[in-house]
């Protein structure tokens, strides 16, 4: 999937007992926005958590952590390309 700017983006729906409780999306991009200039990953290809949301009534129950772990498993094989960094 590509976002509106043509950047690879991967959405992950988060479910608990068949109920959608959240959403995570990561992108693969060169993070070169001026706000990142002093960061190690500036100007380098990275996997970047673009959005993460957990329904308020499901927060504090580990669903965000599980979604993050799922994302890390997904990008372990670098599906969109090589990267040294995963950033928030």
C-alpha positions, -999 to +999 in steps of 0.1 A: +000+000+000+012+035-007+001+067+011-011+098-007+026+108-013+035+075-028+054+063+003+050+026+013+026+024+043+014-007+062-018-005+082-024-030+111-058-033+127-057-043+163-085-067+175-094-082+209-119-110+208-131-100+173-136-063+183-115-036+166-097-018+195-070+001+177-049+008+147-012+011+139+003+023+106+040+024+098+058+039+067+091+033+050+107+066+041+137+089+043+131+110+073+145+143+062+121+168+077+139+197+094+126+187+128+148+156+125+181+174+116+199+165+148+187+129+149+209+099+140+183+087+115+181+121+096+183+115+059+183+077+062+157+052+052+137+042+082+106+024+093+085+050+111+054+046+132+031+070+116-001+064+136-010+043+167-044+045+184-060+023+210-096+028+221-096+045+255-115+016+271-088-009+260-058+012+270-035-002+297-042-038+287-012-045+265-028-041+231-004-013+220+026-033+231+013-063+211+007-042+181+042-028+183+057-063+186+036-074+156+050-044+136+086-053+146+080-089+134+066-076+101+096-054+094+122-079+105+124-090+069+124-054+057+094-057+033+099-023+017+137-021+018+167-020+042+168+004+071+189+009+101+162+026+122+127+022+135+115+055+148+084+068+166 
